[in-house]
Amino acid sequence: MVIENRKLDLGTVLVAKFKKVGYQCTFDGTAYFLADGRGFKSPSAAGSAIMGGIACNGWRFWSVEGAEPV
């Protein structure tokens, strides 16, 4: 599900599936952290890291956890 409200609350968990594997990303107010601890300045950079460096629109790649099945 596309994230339309880009003003995420502190601690918001984002979820995505890529190649049938589920991923999580947590927003800490300034950065987006993957489960392995890597931090990124944008959801797009976090999504790109999961996709092996392929550019992506993070607002479309991720969904807010619980908003809709991924």
CYANA upper distance limits for C-alpha pairs under 8 A (distance plus 0.5 A):
  1 MET  CA     60 ARG  CA      7.32
  1 MET  CA     62 TRP  CA      7.81
  1 MET  CA     63 SER  CA      5.76
  1 MET  CA     64 VAL  CA      8.41
  1 MET  CA     67 ALA  CA      8.28
  1 MET  CA     68 GLU  CA      7.08
  1 MET  CA     70 VAL  CA      7.55
  2 VAL  CA     59 TRP  CA      6.41
  2 VAL  CA     60 ARG  CA      5.12
  2 VAL  CA     61 PHE  CA      7.95
  2 VAL  CA     62 TRP  CA      7.68
  2 VAL  CA     63 SER  CA      6.79
  3 ILE  CA     59 TRP  CA      5.69
  3 ILE  CA     60 ARG  CA      6.95
  3 ILE  CA     62 TRP  CA      7.75
  3 ILE  CA     63 SER  CA      6.59
  3 ILE  CA     64 VAL  CA      7.51
  4 GLU  CA     59 TRP  CA      8.02
  6 ARG  CA     59 TRP  CA      8.43
  8 LEU  CA     12 THR  CA      6.89
  8 LEU  CA     27 PHE  CA      7.97
  8 LEU  CA     29 GLY  CA      8.30
  9 ASP  CA     27 PHE  CA      8.17
  9 ASP  CA     29 GLY  CA      7.61
 10 LEU  CA     27 PHE  CA      6.60
 10 LEU  CA     28 ASP  CA      5.70
 10 LEU  CA     29 GLY  CA      5.50
 11 GLY  CA     26 THR  CA      6.49
 11 GLY  CA     27 PHE  CA      5.79
 11 GLY  CA     28 ASP  CA      5.84
 11 GLY  CA     29 GLY  CA      7.87
 12 THR  CA     26 THR  CA      6.25
 12 THR  CA     27 PHE  CA      5.87
 12 THR  CA     28 ASP  CA      8.06
 12 THR  CA     64 VAL  CA      7.73
 12 THR  CA     65 GLU  CA      8.30
 13 VAL  CA     24 GLN  CA      7.15
 13 VAL  CA     25 CYS  CA      6.19
 13 VAL  CA     26 THR  CA      5.00
 13 VAL  CA     27 PHE  CA      6.98
 13 VAL  CA     64 VAL  CA      6.66
 13 VAL  CA     65 GLU  CA      6.11
 14 LEU  CA     24 GLN  CA      6.08
 14 LEU  CA     25 CYS  CA      5.46
 14 LEU  CA     26 THR  CA      6.60
 14 LEU  CA     27 PHE  CA      8.31
 14 LEU  CA     62 TRP  CA      6.30
 14 LEU  CA     63 SER  CA      5.89
 14 LEU  CA     64 VAL  CA      5.07
 14 LEU  CA     65 GLU  CA      5.79
 15 VAL  CA     22 GLY  CA      7.62
 15 VAL  CA     23 TYR  CA      6.09
 15 VAL  CA     24 GLN  CA      5.07
 15 VAL  CA     25 CYS  CA      6.85
 15 VAL  CA     62 TRP  CA      6.01
 15 VAL  CA     63 SER  CA      5.83
 15 VAL  CA     64 VAL  CA      6.74
 15 VAL  CA     65 GLU  CA      6.14
 15 VAL  CA     70 VAL  CA      7.85
 16 ALA  CA     22 GLY  CA      6.26
 16 ALA  CA     23 TYR  CA      5.76
 16 ALA  CA     24 GLN  CA      7.11
 16 ALA  CA     61 PHE  CA      7.02
 16 ALA  CA     62 TRP  CA      5.55
 16 ALA  CA     63 SER  CA      6.82
 16 ALA  CA     70 VAL  CA      6.68
 17 LYS  CA     21 VAL  CA      5.77
 17 LYS  CA     22 GLY  CA      4.91
 17 LYS  CA     23 TYR  CA      6.55
 17 LYS  CA     70 VAL  CA      7.13
 18 PHE  CA     22 GLY  CA      7.15
 18 PHE  CA     23 TYR  CA      8.24
 18 PHE  CA     50 ILE  CA      8.28
 18 PHE  CA     51 MET  CA      7.89
 23 TYR  CA     34 LEU  CA      8.25
 23 TYR  CA     35 ALA  CA      8.15
 24 GLN  CA     34 LEU  CA      6.55
 24 GLN  CA     35 ALA  CA      6.63
 25 CYS  CA     32 TYR  CA      6.61
 25 CYS  CA     33 PHE  CA      5.75
 25 CYS  CA     34 LEU  CA      4.97
 25 CYS  CA     35 ALA  CA      6.90
 25 CYS  CA     46 ALA  CA      8.23
 26 THR  CA     32 TYR  CA      6.01
 26 THR  CA     33 PHE  CA      5.61
 26 THR  CA     34 LEU  CA      7.05
 26 THR  CA     35 ALA  CA      8.41
 27 PHE  CA     31 ALA  CA      6.29
 27 PHE  CA     32 TYR  CA      5.07
 27 PHE  CA     33 PHE  CA      6.90
 28 ASP  CA     32 TYR  CA      7.08
 28 ASP  CA     33 PHE  CA      8.16
 30 THR  CA     41 LYS  CA      7.65
 31 ALA  CA     39 GLY  CA      6.65
 31 ALA  CA     40 PHE  CA      6.03
 31 ALA  CA     41 LYS  CA      5.45
 31 ALA  CA     42 SER  CA      7.22
 32 TYR  CA     39 GLY  CA      5.96
 32 TYR  CA     40 PHE  CA      5.60
 32 TYR  CA     41 LYS  CA      6.76
 32 TYR  CA     42 SER  CA      6.81
 32 TYR  CA     43 PRO  CA      6.80
 32 TYR  CA     46 ALA  CA      7.31
 33 PHE  CA     37 GLY  CA      6.36
 33 PHE  CA     38 ARG  CA      6.06
 33 PHE  CA     39 GLY  CA      4.81
 33 PHE  CA     40 PHE  CA      6.86
 33 PHE  CA     46 ALA  CA      8.06
 34 LEU  CA     38 ARG  CA      6.01
 34 LEU  CA     39 GLY  CA      6.99
 34 LEU  CA     46 ALA  CA      7.64
 39 GLY  CA     46 ALA  CA      8.00
 40 PHE  CA     45 ALA  CA      6.47
 40 PHE  CA     46 ALA  CA      6.17
 41 LYS  CA     45 ALA  CA      7.36
 41 LYS  CA     46 ALA  CA      8.47
 42 SER  CA     46 ALA  CA      6.99
 42 SER  CA     58 GLY  CA      7.95
 43 PRO  CA     47 GLY  CA      6.57
 43 PRO  CA     57 ASN  CA      8.32
 43 PRO  CA     58 GLY  CA      5.03
 43 PRO  CA     59 TRP  CA      7.15
 43 PRO  CA     62 TRP  CA      7.99
 44 SER  CA     48 SER  CA      6.50
 44 SER  CA     55 ALA  CA      7.96
 44 SER  CA     56 CYS  CA      6.20
 44 SER  CA     57 ASN  CA      5.69
 44 SER  CA     58 GLY  CA      4.10
 44 SER  CA     59 TRP  CA      7.48
 44 SER  CA     61 PHE  CA      8.22
 45 ALA  CA     49 ALA  CA      6.73
 45 ALA  CA     55 ALA  CA      8.33
 45 ALA  CA     56 CYS  CA      8.29
 45 ALA  CA     58 GLY  CA      7.72
 46 ALA  CA     50 ILE  CA      7.07
 46 ALA  CA     58 GLY  CA      7.92
 47 GLY  CA     51 MET  CA      6.79
 47 GLY  CA     55 ALA  CA      8.50
 47 GLY  CA     56 CYS  CA      6.97
 47 GLY  CA     57 ASN  CA      8.26
 47 GLY  CA     58 GLY  CA      6.25
 47 GLY  CA     61 PHE  CA      7.06
 47 GLY  CA     62 TRP  CA      8.02
 48 SER  CA     52 GLY  CA      6.78
 48 SER  CA     53 GLY  CA      5.44
 48 SER  CA     54 ILE  CA      5.79
 48 SER  CA     55 ALA  CA      5.81
 48 SER  CA     56 CYS  CA      6.25
 48 SER  CA     58 GLY  CA      8.45
 49 ALA  CA     53 GLY  CA      5.81
 49 ALA  CA     54 ILE  CA      8.13
 51 MET  CA     55 ALA  CA      8.49
 56 CYS  CA     61 PHE  CA      7.53
 57 ASN  CA     61 PHE  CA      6.61
 58 GLY  CA     62 TRP  CA      6.38
 59 TRP  CA     63 SER  CA      8.16
 63 SER  CA     67 ALA  CA      7.56
 63 SER  CA     68 GLU  CA      7.99
 63 SER  CA     70 VAL  CA      7.52
 64 VAL  CA     68 GLU  CA      8.24
